[in-house]
Every structure is written in C-alpha cells, then in structure tokens.
Amino acid sequence: MKSNVALEELLGVLNKIREQRYPDIPESLLRELVETEYGNQDDPVEARKASRRIIDNYLKNAVADTEEG
C-alpha cells in the first residue's frame, strides 16, 4: 500500500510538470510509462524495452492521426 501511495504522489508531481511544460503530452502516456518503469524496476532492460514500445506506439498513432486530419 505504501508503494502505491508513493507512486501516486510521484505521478501527481510529474503530472504538474507535464501540465506546465509539456501540455501536449497526454497524462495517460505519462502514467503508462511510470507504471511500466515501476513494474519493471528489477529488470531495467525490460523496463527500457517496454517504455520504448509505449513511446513508439504513441508516436505511430500521433503520426497516423496527423495524416488523417
């Protein structure tokens, strides 16, 4: 329970920074990345791979949305 509270506090701080400096980045992307890194803290290689997949998928969808619009 304690770690979940700490994770939510971290997400809260990161989200404030995101809102102020990087408002175009969706909160859901930030949350997904943080949760992935947190869930894979014992395996940094897997954490990095999973984070890259998340970012790649986000960018592919962003490009597809721009091309359609």
GROMACS elastic network, one bead per residue, 0.5 to 0.9 nm:
[ bonds ]
;  ai    aj funct       b0    kb
    1     4     6  0.51377   500
    1     5     6  0.64101   500
    1     6     6  0.87781   500
    2     5     6  0.51833   500
    2     6     6  0.63221   500
    2     7     6  0.86548   500
    3     7     6  0.60458   500
    3     8     6  0.85905   500
    4     8     6  0.62119   500
    4     9     6  0.86028   500
    5     8     6  0.51397   500
    5     9     6  0.61784   500
    5    10     6  0.86140   500
    6     9     6  0.50178   500
    6    10     6  0.61373   500
    6    11     6  0.85652   500
    7    10     6  0.50706   500
    7    11     6  0.61456   500
    7    12     6  0.85548   500
    7    34     6  0.83102   500
    7    35     6  0.81706   500
    7    38     6  0.80941   500
    8    12     6  0.60670   500
    8    13     6  0.87148   500
    9    13     6  0.63620   500
    9    14     6  0.86454   500
   10    13     6  0.52439   500
   10    14     6  0.61399   500
   10    15     6  0.84314   500
   10    34     6  0.87717   500
   11    14     6  0.50544   500
   11    15     6  0.58443   500
   11    16     6  0.85555   500
   11    30     6  0.79847   500
   11    31     6  0.67942   500
   11    34     6  0.74330   500
   12    15     6  0.51170   500
   12    16     6  0.63405   500
   12    17     6  0.88349   500
   13    16     6  0.52414   500
   13    17     6  0.64989   500
   13    18     6  0.86722   500
   14    17     6  0.51293   500
   14    18     6  0.60632   500
   14    19     6  0.86110   500
   14    30     6  0.80093   500
   15    19     6  0.60295   500
   15    20     6  0.85738   500
   15    27     6  0.67164   500
   15    30     6  0.75892   500
   15    31     6  0.86029   500
   16    19     6  0.51349   500
   16    20     6  0.63004   500
   16    21     6  0.85884   500
   17    20     6  0.52087   500
   17    21     6  0.58711   500
   17    22     6  0.73604   500
   17    23     6  0.88605   500
   18    21     6  0.53612   500
   18    23     6  0.57731   500
   18    24     6  0.83869   500
   18    25     6  0.70794   500
   18    26     6  0.84975   500
   18    27     6  0.77927   500
   18    30     6  0.83930   500
   19    22     6  0.58357   500
   19    24     6  0.82906   500
   19    25     6  0.83782   500
   19    27     6  0.85478   500
   20    23     6  0.64151   500
   21    24     6  0.89090   500
   22    25     6  0.57909   500
   22    26     6  0.88283   500
   23    26     6  0.72842   500
   23    27     6  0.87569   500
   25    28     6  0.85175   500
   25    29     6  0.70651   500
   25    30     6  0.75579   500
   26    29     6  0.53779   500
   26    30     6  0.67080   500
   26    31     6  0.88614   500
   27    30     6  0.51335   500
   27    31     6  0.61617   500
   27    32     6  0.85776   500
   28    31     6  0.50721   500
   28    32     6  0.60536   500
   28    33     6  0.85923   500
   29    32     6  0.51254   500
   29    33     6  0.61872   500
   29    34     6  0.86194   500
   29    54     6  0.78690   500
   29    55     6  0.80310   500
   29    58     6  0.77519   500
   30    33     6  0.52438   500
   30    34     6  0.61805   500
   30    35     6  0.85485   500
   31    34     6  0.51956   500
   31    35     6  0.59986   500
   31    36     6  0.84221   500
   32    35     6  0.52072   500
   32    36     6  0.60396   500
   32    37     6  0.86183   500
   32    51     6  0.85038   500
   32    54     6  0.77651   500
   33    36     6  0.50789   500
   33    37     6  0.61654   500
   33    38     6  0.84916   500
   33    50     6  0.84449   500
   33    51     6  0.59007   500
   33    54     6  0.71801   500
   33    55     6  0.83194   500
   34    37     6  0.51804   500
   34    38     6  0.60130   500
   34    39     6  0.84505   500
   34    51     6  0.88142   500
   35    38     6  0.50007   500
   35    39     6  0.59062   500
   35    40     6  0.84945   500
   36    39     6  0.51226   500
   36    40     6  0.61686   500
   36    41     6  0.85327   500
   36    47     6  0.63976   500
   36    48     6  0.89437   500
   36    50     6  0.69291   500
   36    51     6  0.67248   500
   37    40     6  0.52428   500
   37    41     6  0.59472   500
   37    44     6  0.79197   500
   37    46     6  0.88656   500
   37    47     6  0.52640   500
   37    48     6  0.76527   500
   37    50     6  0.82324   500
   37    51     6  0.72743   500
   38    41     6  0.53386   500
   38    42     6  0.88036   500
   38    47     6  0.82435   500
   39    42     6  0.80677   500
   39    43     6  0.89588   500
   39    47     6  0.79015   500
   40    43     6  0.52738   500
   40    44     6  0.64915   500
   40    45     6  0.86191   500
   40    46     6  0.66588   500
   40    47     6  0.51157   500
   40    48     6  0.88523   500
   40    50     6  0.88819   500
   41    44     6  0.59154   500
   41    46     6  0.88518   500
   41    47     6  0.69396   500
   42    46     6  0.89219   500
   42    47     6  0.86151   500
   43    46     6  0.54767   500
   43    47     6  0.62375   500
   43    48     6  0.87744   500
   44    48     6  0.60696   500
   44    49     6  0.85581   500
   45    48     6  0.52037   500
   45    49     6  0.62727   500
   45    50     6  0.86338   500
   46    49     6  0.50085   500
   46    50     6  0.59774   500
   46    51     6  0.83900   500
   47    50     6  0.52010   500
   47    51     6  0.60253   500
   47    52     6  0.85260   500
   48    51     6  0.51093   500
   48    52     6  0.61052   500
   48    53     6  0.86497   500
   49    52     6  0.51416   500
   49    53     6  0.62852   500
   49    54     6  0.87467   500
   50    53     6  0.50949   500
   50    54     6  0.62980   500
   50    55     6  0.87334   500
   51    54     6  0.50719   500
   51    55     6  0.62221   500
   51    56     6  0.84977   500
   52    55     6  0.51012   500
   52    56     6  0.59060   500
   52    57     6  0.84454   500
   53    56     6  0.50225   500
   53    57     6  0.60224   500
   53    58     6  0.84680   500
   54    57     6  0.52551   500
   54    58     6  0.61770   500
   54    59     6  0.86797   500
   55    58     6  0.50141   500
   55    59     6  0.61036   500
   55    60     6  0.85356   500
   56    59     6  0.51646   500
   56    60     6  0.60850   500
   56    61     6  0.85878   500
   57    60     6  0.51049   500
   57    61     6  0.61709   500
   57    62     6  0.85083   500
   58    61     6  0.52397   500
   58    62     6  0.60896   500
   58    63     6  0.86616   500
   59    63     6  0.60728   500
   59    64     6  0.84640   500
   60    63     6  0.52259   500
   60    64     6  0.61250   500
   60    65     6  0.85698   500
   61    64     6  0.50083   500
   61    65     6  0.60334   500
   61    66     6  0.85704   500
   62    65     6  0.51105   500
   62    66     6  0.62527   500
   62    67     6  0.86953   500
   63    66     6  0.50860   500
   63    67     6  0.61748   500
   63    68     6  0.86563   500
   64    67     6  0.51352   500
   64    68     6  0.62238   500
   64    69     6  0.86207   500
   65    68     6  0.52345   500
   65    69     6  0.61656   500
   66    69     6  0.51258   500
